[in-house]
Amino acid sequence: MVKKLKINDVIELLKDADVEALEGVTFEGDIELEIEETTGIDSLFAYTLGEETAKIGLYLLNLARSIGYPVDQIARIQAQPPTPSAPKLSKLIESKFTVGTIDEWKTPIEEVTLGATSSDGGTRGHTITLGGERALPYYFDAPMPNRNYVTIDVFDMPISMAKTVKSNYEDVMEDAGEWAKKVVNEFDADMVTIHLISTDPLIKDTPAVEASKTVEEVLQAVDVPIVIGGSGNPAKDPEVLERAAEVAEGERCLIASANLNMDYERIAAAANKYGHVVLAWTQLEINAQKELNRKLMKQCGVDRDRIVVDPTTAALGYGLDYAYTNMERIRLAGLIGDEELNFPMSSGTTNAWGAREAWMVSSPLKEDSDWGPREYRGPIWEIVTGLTLALGGNDLFMMMHPGAVKVLKEITQTLFGSIKTDETNLSNWVAEVLA
C-alpha cells in the first residue's frame, strides 16, 4: 500500500515520534506545485513561481532540521559576507604615443614637375609635382610633400569600353578636345592623358603628323598638364611620340612611354630636345625597371628630374598583390638609397577594367554566386586597385570612371591632409573614440 504524505505531514510525524536521527531511510516522490492560474504580464507569473519555489525551500529546510541536519550552522557560514573583490581599474597606465623613424630611409624620392606655366615657357595654368617622399605614403615620421594626382584617359577616336564608363563620355567621344574639357571641368581631372591609339597600324594607321594635331587640340582645350601616349605599337610609337613631343614643345608633358621593347633612345632624345618628362614603363619586373632607368640616365642623358616610372598595374584579382609588392619594393629600395629606383611612380589604374568582374553582367559560371550590379562593381574595382597601389607608394593614377576618380581623390587627399577632418588625438590612441 502506497500512502502519499505531504512534507508537513512527515515533519509532524517525526516530531510526535521524538526521532533524533534516521538511518537507511529514503524519501521518494514528486514535488507538485499548485500555482493559481495567472493572467497579465510575465513578471507576475515569475513572481508567483518564485513564491511557490521559496515555500518548497522552507519546507525542505524544516525537514532537514527535524532529522538533525545542522541547517542553522551551515546557513550562518554561507551568510558570511563575501571576500572583498579586487579594486576596479580606474584608468589605464599612462603611456605616451610616439612615432618612430626608419633609420635606413635616408634618400628622398626624386621630385618631378609636370606642366609648364607662362613663366616657364609653356601655356599650362599650373604645374604638378610628383615625388619628394622620405617614407612610405601617409607615414607620420615623414610627411608627404606632394599629394597623389589623377589623370583621366582621353582617346583620339571612339573606342570600345565598359558601358558603365562609356555612358559618361558618349557625347564627346568624337572630339578629343571636348573630351578633355569634360574630364577637367566636370570630373575634376588633375591632368589629361591623350592616347593616340588610331596610329596603330592594325587600327587606322593614322600618320604621326596627323595624330600630332590631336595633341595640339587637347593643349588648346585645357590648361592642365598632359600625358601623351601612343598606341602601344613598338614599331610605330617612337615616330608618333617624337612628333607629338615636337608640337608640345616647352609644355613639359609626360611622354608615355619608353620601354625596353622599343626604340627608347629615340623617345628619350625627343623628350630631351623638346623639354618633356619620360615615362619609363616595364612589366612587373624590378630588375628590368632598374635597367631601363639606368639606360635612360646614362645612355640617353635624361635628367633625374625628368623620369617617372610605371612598373605596370595588375588589377584586383589578376595579380594586384604582385603589382603592389613590386611597387612597394621599388619605393623601399629608393628610400634606402637605390638611385636607379628612387623616382615617382605612375599606375595604369584603368587596367582594372580588364577584369571580367568589372564589366560583365554576371559570372559565366552557372554555379557562381550573384556578382551584383556591374554599375557599382566596375568603379569599385578601379577604386580598390588604385587605393591599394597608393599605399604601396604610387604618385599618379591614370583612370577612367569619374565616380572612381572622385572616391580615390577624396580618400588619398584625406590621408594626405589636404581635406580636413575632425582632429584625432593620437597621443591617447588607446582610448580614442573615432566616429
RAQUICOR-V332244 format. One line per field, one symbol per residue. phi: phi as a letter, one per 20 degrees, with the letter a starting at -180 (. if undefined). psi: psi as a letter, one per 40 degrees, with the letter a starting at -180 (. if undefined). Layout:
BEGIN
phi=???
psi=???
END
This chain:
BEGIN
phi=.ddecegfffffffffeleebdcmdcecqdeddddffccoffffffffffffffffgfgfffffffenffffffffffeffffgfffffeafffbeecdeceffeddffgecddnceffendcffadcddnnfdafgmfffbgffcffccdefcceafcfbggfegfecgecfecffffffffefddmffbcdeeeffffgedclffgfffffffffffffcdefcdddednefeeggfffffffffdgneleeecbdbfebfffffffffffdmdddeedcdlbffffffffffffeedmfffecccdcenddfgncogfffffffffffffffeoffececfdcceffggfefffecffbffefefffenffgegggffffffffgfffeofdcdeccefffgfffffffffffofdecffdeffcffefddf
psi=hhhhiiddddddddddefhdihhfhhhiiihhhhhihiiaidddddddddddddddddddddddddeehgddddddddeiiihhiiiihdiihhhhhihiihdegehihhhhhhihadeeeaeidiihhiaeieiiieidegihdhiiihhhhiieihihiidddddeedeeeehdddddddddddefhdihhhhgdeehdecefhiddddddddddddddieiiihhiaeehddddddddddddddfheefihhhihieeagddddddddddefiihhhhigfhddddddddddddddefhidefhhigehhhihefeddddddddddddddddeeheeegiiiihgdeedeehdedeidiiehdeiiheihedddddddddddddddddeeidhhhidhdddddddddddddddeehhiihhgeefddehhh.
END
